[in-house]
Amino acid sequence: MGCMVFGSLFAGRCIETLIGKFYDENDGRRDSAFTISYVISNIGAAAPALAGVIAAKCGYHAAFALSAVLSFLGTVAYIATYKKFFGNIGLEPDDPLPADKKRSFVVKMLIVVAIVGTVLAVSFATGKLKISSFANVVSTISIFIPLAYLVFIYSSKKTEKHEKKKVLCLLPPFICNAVTLLIWTQTISILAIFYEEKVNRVIFGVEIPAASFQTIPAIFAVCFGSFLTMLWTKLGKKQPFGTTKMGFGTILWGLGAMIIALLYIIYPGDAKVNAWWIVLFYAVLMFAEGFTCPIGYSITAVAAPKAFVTQMMTVWSMSQSVGAALNMILVNFYKEGSEVPFFIGIGAVVAILGAVVLAFSKKLAEGMGMEREA
């Protein structure tokens, strides 16, 4: 787990930053490029299913070994091709630190990490800190960290006046992305139990394991993502603004939550839900994600100040942690029997936020500099 954390720490959102650097603000291909990246990442979502099959037949040692080999081959492929594809893009930081400040920052960071790690370890070992209280604290902090960093970027002397306006215009889509991730985290918390206990999981005469429902989104993501990639490429400069796509997709996320509320109305008590409803639910959600997930990174590439490109991508990705944190807080209000108002309330709020962004999408896009003529 430590290796996974440090791997994410070093890689960050560099891939999105590099993709964004290929295109200027008004290039109609940018949304398609980010959607292609989104499709590729969801192809990787098939890995758990593949690893599960190998583990069932040969054990988890073989499954992890194969994963390690494939990761190594991916690294080799990247090393062999990145100069050809990227050239000089991304070789130098946008806002490099002087060598002395860089060393000072690394030392201070390591000291802070060591202190925090020690305090947490002692607190857990002595029983003074419980997992539940720790999760609530982290969830609350996760909401404010990206917002605080947005304020830092906005107020920085390195952010020019016209760039400050872009940062402000990015805030409404940021909120939309956070609440869509709130709905997504519902699917792997409350709804995971829903699939196990309330769904008739027989499709075409075959009973589908509850865990396998999590592979359905990846299939839809690849299909819808591929379709949207071709659509944006075909439309070119005639395609909607990225902010328009973001607002429309957020409304669809809200409708997805309302589908779950509808199922509790149609199938009350111990009545089993037809599995095809779950397929429809995921179809709506993943079509919505095709409009929000890749497009969010695309508009962030446009809105990011030159001195904070990678940091802005990281802040945008942290909207996911904001959504997860909101979910951690909201589940405290969830009670068995209150599902209908719970999901209707969430769906309505998300849909309304999406409608607001959709209504002001042109002004937001123009504020980011996304005029139609290149």
N, C-alpha and C positions, 0 to 999 in steps of 0.2 A: 504493500500500500504506500509505503514511503517513496518507492521508486516511481509509482504512478503519480503521486503528488508532485514530485520534483520534475517529472517529465512534462506534466501540464504547466508547471511554473515556468519552465524554459520555453516551451512551444507557445504557450499563451494563445493569442488570436493572430499569430503571425501569418497564417495561411490566408485569412480574410484580408489582412493588411496588404499582402502581396497581390492578391487578386484585384483589390481596389486600385492599386498603383498602375495597373495596366490601362485604365480608362479615365478619361476626363469627366467633368461633371455632367456633360450633356450627351455622353456616348450611350446610345440605345442598347448596346450589347452588354452593358454592365449587369443589369438585372438577370439576363440570361446566364451570364458567367457564374454569378453567385448561386443561381438555381441549379446549374450543373454540379457545382460543388456540394450543394445540398443533396442531390440525388446520389452522388458518390458516397457521401457519408452514410446514407440510409442503406446502400448496398452492404456496407460494413455491418449493418444491424442484423444481417443474416448470420454473423459469426456465432452468437450464442446458441442458435439452433444447430449449427454445424458442430460446434464444440460439444454440445449435449449429446449428439448422436455418437461422436467418437468416444466420449467418456462412457456412454452406456455399453459400448462394445469393447473398448480397450482400456478404460480407466481414465481418470482425470490427469494423471501424469502425462499420458500420450496427448491429451487434448491441449494441455498447457504447452507442451513441447512443440506441437505443431504451430500453435499461436506464436510462440517465440521465433520459430523459423520463418514464418510468414512476415513477422515484423522486421526481422533482419533483412529479408529479401526486399521489403518495401524501402528500407533505409538505403540499401545498395542502389536500387533503382533511382532514388532521389539524388544521391550523390553523383550518379553517372549522368543525370540529365538536367540538373537545376541550372547550370551555367548556360546551357543551350536555350532553355525556356525563359529564364529571368534576366540573363545578362547582368547588368550592373544594378538592377532593381533590388533594393533591400540590403545591399552589402554594407551600407553605412546607416547608422541611426539618424532619424530625422532631427533629433535634438540631443547630440552626444554630450555626456558628462565629461568634464576634465578628468584626467587620470587620478589626481589626488582625491577629488570628490568621490570618484567611483570606488576607490579602495575604502574610503571612510564610510560610504553607504553600505557596502557589503559587510564590513566589520560590524557596524551597528545593527544591521538586519540579523546577522547570525547571533549576536548577543541577545536581541529581543526574542528571537525564536527559541533560543536555549532557555531563557528565563520563563517564557510562557509555557513551554513544554514541561519544564520541571514543576512549575506551580500546578498545572493541570494533573500531572502524574501523581503528585503528592495528595492533591485534593480528592482524586478518585480512589486512591489507595486507602486513605483514611476514612472514606465515606462521607466527607464533608460536602462533596459535590455529587449530585445524582444526574444520571443521563437525561432524565426528563427536564430538569431545571436548566441543565447545560444546553439542551436543544432549543429551549425557549429563548435563552439569552442570545445564542448564536443567531437564531432566526430573526430576532429583533435587530441585532447589529447588522445583519445582512441586508436589511431594508435600507439602512441609512448610509452604509459605506459607499455604494455607487452614487447616491445623491450627493454626498459630501465631496466625492471626487469630481462630479460634474461642476459643482460650485467652484472647486479649486481650478479646474480647467478654464471655466468662464472668467474668473477673476484674475487669472495669470497675465502678467505683462507680455508674455509671449503670444497670447491670443489676440489677434488684431480685431478691430471694431466690427468688420463685416463677418468675421468668424464667430464672434459672440452671438450675433443674430442667428447663425446656423445652429449653434449649440442650443439656443432657446427653442428653435423650431423642431429640434430633434426630441425634446422632452415629451410632447404628447405621444408620438409613436413609441417611445421608451416605456411609458406607462401602459400602453396597449400591449406591448410584448410581455411585460411583467404579469398582467392579469391573464393573458392567454396561457402562460406557463403555470399560473395558479390552477387553471382547469386541467392542464396536462398532468400535474402532480396528483390531482384527484384520481386520475385513471390508474395510478400505481399505488394508491393508498386505499381510500374508501372503496373504489370500484374494483380493486383486486379481490376484495371479499365478496363484492356483488357478483362477480363472475363465478366464484366458487360456490356460492350458496343459492343464488337466485336465477341462474341462467341454465336453460336446457341446452347443453353444449353439443348436441347431436346435429351434425351437418352432413347431408348425403349419407345418412346411416352410420356415420363414424363419430364417436364421442371425442371431442377435442379437449385436451387438458387445459385447465384454466390458465396456466402459465403461457400456453401457446398463443393465447389471444394477443399477447404482446408483440408477436411477429406480424400480425395483420397490419399495424400502422406502417411498418417498414415497406411492405408490399405496395400499399397505397401511395406511400411517399415517393417511391421510385416511379410508379405509373403516372401520378399527377404531376410530379416534378418534371418528368420527361415531356409531358404534354405542355406544361406551362413554359418550359424552355423553348420549345418549338413555336409556341404562340407569341412570346415576347420577341423572338428573333424575326418571325414573320411580320409582326406589326411595326417593328423598328421604331421610328420617331412618332408613329401614330399610337403607340401603346400608352396606357394611363400612367400618371405620375406614380412614383414609388409610394408616396404617402396615400394616394387613392387606393392602391392595392392593399396597403397596410390597414386602412380603415375597413375596407370590405372584408378582408380576412378575419379581422377581429370580431365583426358582426357574426360571421359564421362560427367562430369559437363559442360565442354566447349561445347560438342556436344549438350547438352540440350539447352544452350543459342542460338546456331545456329538454332535449330528447330523453336524457336520463330521468328527469322529473316526470315526463310523460309516461315512461315505462312503469314507474311506481304507481301511476294512476291507473293505467291499463291492466297491470298485473299486481293487484293488491295482495297483501298477506303472503301466503306460501306459494302462490301461483308462480310457475316457472316462465321466465322470459324466453321467447324464441331467439335463438342465437343469431338469426339474420338481422335482428334489431341492433345487435352489437356491431355487426359488420357495417350497417348503415351509419351508426354512430361514429365509427372510426373513419369511414369514407368522408363524412362531413368534416371531422377534425383534421384529417390529413390534407384535404383540399384547402381548408383554411390555412394550415401551416405552410402550404406551398405559396400562399400570398403573403405570409408574415415572416417566417424564419429567414429565408435567403434575402428577401427584400429589405429586412431590417438591417442586415450587414451592408447591403448595397447603399442605402441612404446614409448610413453611418460613414461609409467611405467618402461620401460627398460632404457631409456636415463636419467631419473631423478637422480641427485646426492643424496646420502643417506640423506644428511642434508636438502634437499629441495624437498622431494617427493610430499607432498600435494601442496606446492607452485608451482611446475612445472605443476601439473595437472590444477591448477588455471590459470597459464599463458597460457597453451594450450587452455583452454576454452575461454580465452580472445581473441584468434584468431577469435572467433565469433564476438566479439565487433569490432575487426579490420575490418572484412568484412562488418559489418553494417555501420561502419564509412566511409569506402570507398564508400559504396552505397549512403550515405548521400551527399558525395562530388560529385559523378558522376551524380546524378540526376539533379544537377545544369546545366549539359551540355546536358540533355535530352530535346528534343523539338519534338512536334508532327510533324510527317512526316520524322523524322530522325531515325526511329526505326531499319531499316535494317542495316545501318552501325554501329549503337549503339550496337546492340546485336551481330553482327558478330565480331566487335572489341573486346568486352568482351569475347565472346566464344573462339576466336582465342588465346588471351593472356592466358586464363586459360588452354586451351588444350596444348599450348606450354610449360607452366610451368610443367604441368603433365608429358609431354613427357621427359622433362629434368630430373625430379626426377625418372622416370621409367628407363631412360638410365643409371643413376648412382645409381640405387636402391641397387645393391649388395655391392658397396663400402660404401654407407650410412649405410646399415644394419651391415656390418662388423665393421664399426666405432662405432656403438652402442653396439657391442658385441653380436649380434644375429647370431652366427655361427650355422650351421645346427646340429652338434652333441651336445647333452646335456652333 
